[in-house]
Structures are given as structure tokens and as C-alpha cells.
Amino acid sequence: VQLQASGGGLVQPGGSLRLSCAASGFTLDYYYIGWFRRAPGKEREGVSCISGRDGSTFYVDSVKGRFTISRDNDKNMVYLEMNHLEPADTAIYYCYTPFGWGQGTQVTVSS
């Protein structure tokens, strides 16, 4: 099982990024998949996840209305569309499944 996150970068406050997670080694549509982040000096925080069964979604309160999670089971990909980014969103973002998580991608929101 491998998970590879990508799409991070440096963006100004108010900007947008789209994170992608490529999953391999298992069939994505049978499992939930999500994103968590870890900011310097802070604990790991679950950001969003999406069910493999019915596509239901979860968002932490701080990103509701700004982030959107989606999945493409045919491509075994999960995405996190992040809009209206804030400096508090600065962190390394990881995608995760019941099997664990892979290498993250750095998101930096700064002017």
C-alpha cells in the first residue's frame, strides 16, 4: 500500500491550492480516505475524510466552507481543494487510509 501526496506549495493568504493523493496497492473505493495535517509545534489534526461506501464527507470546523474533498475511484486518486487559504493552514498535509499514511506535501500560506 502506497500513498503519495502532492500539490503543496507557497501561496498568499486568500489563495488556493489543490492537493492530490495517489493510492496504490489496494482498491480505493472500498475504504475511507482522508487528509490530516501537522503544523510546526502543533499536534496532528484531521482535516477531512470521505467515505468509500457512500461518499459522505467530514471536515474539521476550521476548514468548513473553504476546503472540498473528492475522490476518483477509477484513478485511485483523492483530492483536497483548498480555497481562501489562511496562514493557520500552513502545515504538512498527509493523506491517510485505514492502512496508514504516506509522504506529505508542504503547504505554506504567507504574504
N, C-alpha and C positions, 0 to 999 in steps of 0.2 A: 504494500500500500504506500503510495506516494502522493503528497500534496505539495503543490508549488504555487505560491502566491506571487503576484506581480502587479505592476501598475502604480506603485507608490512614487512619490517624488516630492518636490518642493512646490508649494502653491501659496498664493497670498490669501489672507482672510477673505471669505466670501466666494472663493474659487471652488472648483470641482475636480474630482478625480474618480476614475473608475478602476476598482481593483478586480483582478481576475484570479481564480484558483483552478488550476488544472489537477484533476484527480485521476489516478491510475491504480490498477491493481484490484479494483472492486467496482461493482455496478452502483453508480451514484444514486439511482432513483429508488433504491430500497432503504436509504438511510437519511437521517437528517444531516445537514451540513451547515456550518456557521462560521462566524468571524469573532475573534476576540483580539484585544489589543493590550499592549503593555507600554506604558509611558515611563520615562526615567523616574525612579524613585516612587513609583506607584504600583499597586497590586494589579494583577491581570484582571481585565474587565471584559465580560461578554458583551458584544456589541449587537449581534443579530444572528438569527439562525432561521432555517427554512426546512420544513418537514419534507421527507421523501414520499410520504404517503398521500397527503392531500395538499401540499404546497402552502400550508399555513405558516405564518411568519411571526417572529418575535423581534422586538427592538428594545434596547435599553432606553430609558426615558430621555436621556441626553441627546439622542440622535433621531428620535421620532420626528417625522416630517422633513428630515434632511437626507437620510440615508434610505436606500432601497436595495433589498437583496433579491436576487433572482437566480435561477438555475436553468441550465440547458442539459437535460439528461442525455440527449443524443451525442453531445460533445463531451460529456462528463466534466462540465465546467460550472462554476458558481461565480457570481459577480456581486460586487458591492458598489453601487452608485452612490457617491458621496457629494452632496451639494451644500452650499452655504457653509463651507468649512470654517472652523474656528481654531484658534491656537490650542485650545484644550483638546482638540482632536489629534494633536501631534503624538505619535506613538509608532511602534512596530505592530503591524497588523498581520495576524495569522489566520488561516482557515483551518477548521478542525472538523473531525467526524468522530464517531464512536471509536475509531481505530487510532486516534491521535491527531497530531498536527504536524505541519511541515515547516519549511523555512519561511520566515515572514518577509514583509516588504515595508520599508520605512515610509511613513507619511509625515511630512513636516509642513506645518501651516505657520507662515511667518511673513511679515512685510519687510 
